[in-house]
Structure formats: C-alpha cells, structure tokens
C-alpha cells in the first residue's frame, strides 16, 4: 500500500517541527515547505531552522519565495485597514491567502494527499473544531479559510493538552528548536510597535479633535491610526471619570471617547462572511460567537443576512466591538462554522 503524502508548513518553530515528527512516526511520506514572506533576519533564521529540522528527521525541504505577494496582499491591506479607521487582523487574512492558499497550491504541485501545519485546532470529518488546548486554540484565526480544503488538512498537535507537552516531545525528538520562543503575533511589525511601523510606511500624524459622544471638545489627537476601540491609555485628556475610545470618525478626523458603559452594544454588522458549513445549516444552527480570539463564546439571539452583510444581535451586551476585527461563529459543540469582518 502506497504511503500517503503530507506536505507540512515548516516555520522553524517548535510546533511545526514536532508536528512533522509526529506525522513521520505515523508512517506518512512527509515533505517540508517554508514560505519566505519577509526579507529580515528573523525570516532567514526561521528558514535555516526549518532546513535543519528537515535534514535531522530526513525529509525533503522546499522554500517558496512569496515576499512580493505578501507585501501586496497582507502588508498593504494592514496599512489600508488602519487608514479606514479599523483595526486589522492580518493573521486571519494570511491564513486564508498564504498558509492555506498559496501553500495548498504548492503542496498539490508536490503531490500532496494532505497538508499539515502546527496550528492548535481540530479537523473531524472535514469540519473545523476548537483545539483541546483551550488557551492555545487558533480556530478563530482559521475562520476565513476555504471550506473545500478542510478534509485535506491535518493538525497533528490537536491531541495534546498543553504547550509543555509539545516542548517535551521536541526534547524527546532531540530537536534544536525545543526551547525556541513562540513567534510574535504580527510577524512583519518589529517589536509589535505598529504605530512606528505605520509612520515608517507613510501614515501621517494628522491632528484632529477628541470629542465626547455629545460633541464636547476635550483635546486633540495626533492621528487616528494610533487608537483602537476600547483604548484608555494615551488619550492625554482629563475628565471627571475614566474615558475610552468608542469610535474613530475618519470622515471628520475626530476621535470619539465615552464612558465604559458606552463601549457596550447588543448588535453588530459584519461583511465578507466565509461559511465553513453549508449556508442552510449555518442559519438553522443555534449560534454562538467570539469577537476576539481570547474572548468568550457569546450567545446569538438573532442573525440575518441582507445584501451580503450580516446583522447579529447578541443575548448580552458586548464590550468594545471593534471594526476590522472578526466575529467568528460556533455551535454548542465548539465547532467553528465561519467568520466575518466587523464593519460597525
């Protein structure tokens, strides 16, 4: 019987390295692939680490240069989303376009029966579920991948309960990356300093008014791109009670602030929904949703689609619903049913 071929995305980190070892132990024909997305020292080191791991466990390793595509499709989108007064989530877009898009196409060219990554999530019967490792679950970030490829995905780490177990396996396999730190969230923003990154990429510090929700002027801001919904620190204004960013008025270049209570809302409008199950099933299901990756599953009272947009009403009022972020849908069994971008 011919071995099934799995092409695994090798990032040079401990998760994908252990995943590759586990697949090899299960008898798959394993091929490693690294996508070269950035031209910096971290990327060069990651490629070297991935190459070293593949040599150590005796599997082929391929590198695909997609730096130009990454700049055009991810970095430019990140900048333009901030320009629209929204807070982007580049990891969700990267998963759809690169880690389960370009990578999947390259894997097919290499003869893959399956693709695999070191993500923390589960695939069962071609359906996406939350990871058993609750504090590492990445199903939120996978909500926009195409549902057609779900049956072709393997997540070898899904049966482990915590990250320390993965590191123990890395030590058992004698992998040189066993103690390597987890990567930062936005790989192309040095030190997670997105304000400096945006300034260096042409974003102007255009001053404007800071207004209460009733229109009272409280001060001035130095560019809306420096703020996000729910932010309290760095407003440099004084008031009788704590104030938070409640809206970014890009049309008039005003920063709208209000009390903590004004951050809560029952409803949101979302766009660009991606269904991971059939649409008919989606709307027949009792739905829950997250509005941030580490947020709670919130019960949805009602949901309707109109002209490609989704209006959602939650049972409870939610704090700091942020345009540009994702609302991600689940059923009562923690199965991810899809996700959409919050518009307002």
C-alpha positions in Angstrom: 0.0 0.0 0.0 1.4 3.4 -1.0 2.2 5.8 1.7 0.0 9.0 1.8 2.0 12.2 1.3 1.6 15.1 3.7 3.2 18.4 2.9 3.7 20.3 6.2 4.3 24.1 6.6 7.6 24.4 8.4 8.0 27.8 10.2 11.2 26.9 12.0 9.4 26.9 15.3 8.7 24.1 17.9 5.1 23.5 16.9 5.6 22.7 13.2 8.8 20.8 13.9 7.1 18.5 16.4 4.1 18.2 14.0 6.4 17.0 11.3 8.0 14.3 13.6 4.5 13.1 14.7 3.4 12.7 11.0 6.6 10.8 10.2 6.0 8.5 13.2 2.5 7.7 11.8 4.0 6.5 8.6 3.2 9.3 6.2 5.6 10.4 3.4 6.4 13.9 4.8 7.6 16.9 2.8 8.5 20.2 4.5 7.7 23.6 2.9 8.6 27.0 4.1 7.1 30.2 2.7 9.6 33.0 2.5 7.3 36.0 3.2 9.7 38.7 4.6 13.2 39.9 4.0 14.6 40.2 7.5 16.9 38.3 9.9 14.1 36.5 11.7 12.8 35.1 8.4 16.3 34.0 7.4 16.8 32.3 10.8 13.4 30.6 10.5 14.3 29.2 7.1 17.6 27.9 8.5 15.9 26.3 11.5 13.3 24.7 9.2 16.0 23.4 6.9 18.0 22.0 9.9 14.9 20.2 11.3 14.1 18.7 7.9 17.6 17.4 7.5 17.6 16.0 11.0 14.4 14.0 10.5 15.4 13.1 6.9 12.5 14.7 4.9 12.8 16.9 1.8 12.5 20.7 2.3 11.3 23.3 -0.2 11.4 27.1 0.1 9.0 29.2 -1.9 9.7 33.0 -2.2 6.4 34.9 -1.8 7.8 38.1 -0.4 6.3 40.2 -3.2 2.8 38.7 -2.9 2.9 39.0 1.0 3.7 42.7 0.7 0.9 43.3 -1.8 -1.8 41.2 -0.2 -1.1 41.4 3.6 1.0 44.4 4.5 -0.8 46.8 2.2 -4.1 45.6 3.5 -2.9 46.1 7.1 -2.0 49.7 6.3 -5.2 50.5 4.4 -7.4 49.0 7.1 -5.9 51.4 9.7 -6.4 54.2 7.2 -10.1 53.3 7.2 -10.3 53.7 11.0 -10.4 50.0 11.6 -8.2 47.6 13.5 -6.9 44.8 11.2 -6.3 41.1 11.9 -3.5 40.2 9.4 -3.1 36.6 10.7 -6.7 35.7 9.6 -6.0 37.1 6.0 -2.6 35.4 5.9 -4.1 32.0 6.9 -6.6 32.3 4.1 -4.3 33.6 1.3 -0.9 32.2 2.2 -0.9 29.3 4.8 -4.0 27.6 3.3 -4.0 29.3 -0.1 -0.6 29.6 -1.8 0.8 26.8 0.4 -2.0 24.4 -0.5 -1.4 25.0 -4.2 2.3 24.4 -3.8 1.6 21.3 -1.8 -0.6 19.9 -4.6 2.3 20.5 -7.1 4.4 18.4 -4.8 1.9 15.5 -4.9 0.2 16.1 -1.5 -2.7 14.0 -0.3 -2.9 16.2 2.7 -1.4 19.4 4.1 -0.5 20.0 7.7 0.5 22.8 10.0 1.4 23.3 13.7 -1.9 25.1 14.4 -3.9 24.3 17.5 -7.3 23.2 16.2 -9.0 20.0 15.2 -10.4 18.7 11.9 -13.0 15.9 12.3 -15.0 14.6 9.3 -13.9 17.6 7.3 -15.1 20.1 9.9 -13.2 22.6 12.0 -13.3 22.4 15.8 -11.7 24.3 18.6 -8.5 22.9 20.0 -8.5 20.7 23.1 -5.8 23.1 24.4 -8.2 25.9 25.3 -5.7 28.7 25.9 -3.9 27.9 22.6 -7.0 27.5 20.4 -6.4 29.0 16.9 -9.8 28.2 15.3 -10.7 31.9 15.4 -7.7 32.7 13.1 -8.8 29.9 10.7 -12.4 31.1 10.2 -11.7 32.5 6.7 -10.0 29.6 5.1 -11.9 27.9 2.2 -14.2 25.1 3.5 -13.4 22.9 0.5 -9.8 22.2 1.8 -10.9 21.2 5.3 -10.9 17.5 4.5 -7.3 17.8 3.2 -5.9 19.4 6.4 -4.2 17.6 9.3 -3.4 19.3 12.7 -1.1 16.8 14.4 -0.9 18.8 17.7 -4.6 18.6 18.4 -4.4 15.6 20.8 -2.1 17.3 23.2 -3.3 19.2 26.3 -0.7 22.0 26.6 2.4 23.6 25.1 4.8 22.0 27.7 3.8 18.6 26.3 4.9 19.8 22.8 8.2 21.0 24.2 8.7 17.6 25.9 8.2 15.9 22.6 10.7 18.3 21.0 13.2 17.3 23.6 12.4 13.6 23.0 13.0 14.0 19.3 16.2 16.0 20.2 15.1 19.0 18.1 17.4 22.0 18.4 14.3 24.3 18.5 12.8 22.7 21.6 13.3 25.9 23.7 12.7 28.4 20.9 10.3 31.2 22.0 6.9 31.4 20.3 6.7 33.9 17.5 5.2 37.3 18.0 1.6 37.8 16.7 2.2 40.2 13.8 5.4 38.9 12.1 6.1 41.9 10.0 5.7 44.6 12.7 9.0 44.8 14.7 8.6 44.6 18.5 4.8 44.8 18.0 5.2 48.6 17.6 2.5 49.1 14.9 2.5 52.9 15.4 6.1 53.2 14.4 5.6 50.7 11.5 2.7 52.7 10.2 4.6 56.0 10.4 7.5 54.4 8.5 5.1 53.3 5.9 3.7 56.8 5.1 1.0 57.2 7.7 0.8 60.9 8.7 0.2 62.2 12.2 -2.8 64.3 11.2 -4.1 66.1 14.3 -7.8 66.3 15.0 -10.3 66.8 17.8 -11.0 64.4 20.7 -14.8 64.6 21.3 -17.2 63.3 23.8 -20.2 61.4 22.3 -22.3 64.6 22.9 -19.8 66.6 20.8 -17.9 68.3 23.7 -14.3 69.0 22.7 -11.8 67.6 25.2 -8.5 67.9 23.3 -6.6 66.9 20.2 -5.2 63.6 18.9 -2.1 63.0 16.7 -3.6 60.7 14.1 -6.5 58.2 14.3 -4.2 55.3 13.3 -2.8 55.4 16.9 -6.1 54.4 18.5 -8.4 51.4 18.7 -11.8 50.8 20.2 -11.7 50.3 24.0 -8.4 52.1 24.5 -8.0 54.1 27.7 -4.3 54.8 28.0 -2.5 57.5 25.9 -5.5 59.8 25.4 -3.9 62.7 27.4 -7.2 64.2 28.4 -8.7 64.9 31.8 -12.3 64.2 32.8 -14.3 63.5 35.9 -14.4 59.8 35.1 -12.3 57.3 33.0 -12.8 57.7 29.3 -12.3 55.2 26.5 -12.2 55.3 22.7 -15.7 54.4 21.5 -15.4 55.4 17.7 -13.0 56.6 15.1 -14.7 59.2 12.8 -12.4 59.1 9.8 -14.7 61.3 7.7 -14.1 64.3 10.0 -10.8 63.1 11.6 -12.3 63.0 15.1 -11.6 60.6 17.9 -14.8 59.9 19.8 -14.5 59.0 23.5 -17.0 58.0 26.2 -17.6 56.2 29.4 -17.1 52.4 29.9 -20.8 51.9 29.6 -20.8 53.5 26.1 -18.5 50.7 24.9 -21.2 48.1 25.3 -23.5 47.1 22.5 -26.0 44.3 21.6 -25.6 44.4 17.8 -23.0 44.5 15.1 -22.9 44.5 11.3 -20.3 42.3 9.6 -19.2 41.7 6.0 -17.3 39.2 3.9 -18.7 36.2 5.7 -17.0 32.9 5.0 -19.1 29.8 5.7 -17.3 26.6 6.8 -20.6 24.7 6.6 -23.4 24.8 4.1 -25.3 28.1 4.4 -28.6 26.4 5.1 -27.1 24.5 8.0 -25.5 27.7 9.3 -28.7 29.6 9.6 -30.6 26.6 11.2 -28.0 26.2 14.0 -28.1 27.7 17.5 -25.1 30.0 17.1 -22.5 31.4 19.5 -19.7 33.8 18.5 -16.4 35.4 19.6 -15.5 39.0 18.7 -11.9 38.5 19.8 -9.6 35.4 19.8 -9.4 35.1 23.6 -12.9 36.3 24.2 -15.8 34.2 25.5 -18.4 32.4 23.3 -21.4 34.7 23.4 -24.9 33.5 22.6 -26.5 35.0 19.5 -30.2 36.0 19.8 -30.8 36.7 16.1 -28.9 36.8 12.9 -29.9 37.7 9.3 -28.1 38.2 6.0 -29.0 41.1 3.7 -27.1 42.1 0.5 -24.0 40.2 1.6 -23.9 41.7 5.1 -24.8 40.0 8.4 -26.6 41.7 11.2 -26.1 40.0 14.6 -27.9 40.6 17.8 -26.4 39.1 21.0 -28.2 38.0 24.1 -25.7 40.0 26.2 -24.2 43.4 25.6 -20.6 43.0 24.4 -17.7 45.4 25.2 -15.6 47.1 22.6 -16.9 45.6 19.4 -14.1 46.6 17.0 -14.5 47.3 13.3 -11.8 45.4 11.2 -11.7 42.5 13.7 -13.6 39.2 13.2 -16.8 37.9 14.5 -16.3 34.1 14.5 -19.3 31.7 14.7 -19.5 28.4 16.6 -22.2 25.9 17.5 -22.7 24.4 21.0 -20.1 21.7 20.3 -17.3 24.2 19.8 -17.3 23.7 16.0 -16.2 26.7 14.0 -18.9 27.5 11.4 -17.2 30.5 9.8 -16.4 34.1 10.3 -16.9 37.7 9.0 -15.3 41.0 9.3 -16.9 43.5 11.7 -18.0 46.6 9.8 -19.7 48.6 12.6 
